[in-house]
């Protein structure tokens, strides 16, 4: 097994696209964790207010926040799975080329799984955004109705 410099260069070229995808997934994970942190911060404020004043409005908003947190957690899980699968694809690209193992079907299957996980993550993020936007509109209408 004599690996030439040009062979390594070819494998690196093949691995660059998944590496860029991995960078995008990492950026998406940052966005998701920031959204989760904002949800957690808001829920802590509401839980403190709920201890002082047992208002049904706080309980309703907490229920919405818990649902949003669940969706974001699912999106984080799927994004992380996508990142791990992309790492496996990159490793298999190198392994397949350096050992001449026929890993092309496995590479394709893991890449498709990574894309399915990424699509699922985007779906959960979009659902969470729709819920947040809907709640914001409802709160705005309620404030206007009270005359604030």
Phi, psi and omega in degrees: 000092180255109183268125179271157177300320181295327177295317179296319177299320178295318179295320178297320177299319178294327185276349185294317180300312177297330178293319176296320176298319178298323176296318177296319179295320178297320177295319178297321178298324176296315178299314182296317180292327176294319177297318179296319179298319178295320179296317180296317179299314180295321180292326176295319178298314181293323178295322176295316178296324181293328178292328180276314185230113182279071181267134180297334180297320179294319179295318180296317180292323177297319178300319178295317180296322178296320177296318178296319179298321178298317179295318179294320177299320177296319179296320178296317179299313180292323177294320178295318177299319177300313179300317179296318179296322177295319176299319177296319178300314180299316179297318180293327176300312179293315182297315180297322182283322183279335181251357183059029174282143179278082183259009187300321179291322178292319178300313180297317181295316180292325177294318178297317177299319178299319179292322177297318178296319179295317178298315177300319178297317178296323179296316178295320177297316180297318178298317179296320179295319178298318180294316179297318180294318179297316180296321179296318178295318180297317179295322179295316179297320179295320178295320178294324180293327179279350177087023179265000000 
